[in-house]
Amino acid sequence: MKETHDVNKSNVNHDSIDSNVRPKTHHIPKIDMRKFDGKDPATWILQMEQFFDLNNVQNTQKVHMETVYLEPN
């Protein structure tokens, strides 16, 4: 008796495995940016927006990055 091999049975359902894994985020390079201290907000915002545009930073990452560059009062 000859046994046949069903290729589809050996495939793993990657969709169910990947759904439990956190999506990979785009690596954002470090920047040489002064912390925002309340002075000259227009220039600071412009520089942050330019950095985000050049590095294709996702909206969800922008807020996190901006908070890193805020000077505590």
N, C-alpha and C positions, 0 to 999 in steps of 0.2 A: 504494500500500500504506500503510495507516494503522498507525502505531506506537503501541502501548499502553504506558503507564507503570505499572510495578509499584511502588506506594508502599512496600511492605515491603522492597524491595531498597535503597532509599535511606536506610533507618533505620540508625543506628549502634548497635552493641551497647554500650550504656553500662555494662552489668554488668561486662564485661571491662576497660573503661577504669577504672571506679571501683575495681576490686579492687586496682589498683596504687597507688592514692592513699591517703595516710594519712588516717584518719578525722578530721574536725574535732572539736576539743575545745571544751567549753563554756568561754567566757571567764569567768574568776573575777576579781572586783574586788579591788583592793588593800585590805588591812585595816590598821587601826591597832592592832596587837597587840604586846604586849611579848614579847621573846624569853624562852623558858623557861630559867631558870637553876637549876632544882632547888627553888626555893621555891614553896610553895603550888600543888602540882601539880593538886589537885582543881579549883581555880578556873580554871587555865589550860586544862585539858582541857574543862571545861564551856563556856568561851568559844569554844574551837575547834569543839566539836560544834555549838554554836548557830550559828556562822558557816557551817559546812558545811550544816546543815539549811536555813537561810535562803536560801542560794545554790545549793542542789541540787548540791553538789560530788560528783562521782563518786568511788567508793572508790579507784580507781586514782590519782586526783589528791590524795587526802587525805594519803597518806604523803609525797609530794613537798612539799606545802605545810607539813606539820608539821616536816620537816627544815630548812626555811628559817627557821623560828622557834625553832630550838634554839640555845642559847648554847654555844659551844665551851668545853670544860673547860680 
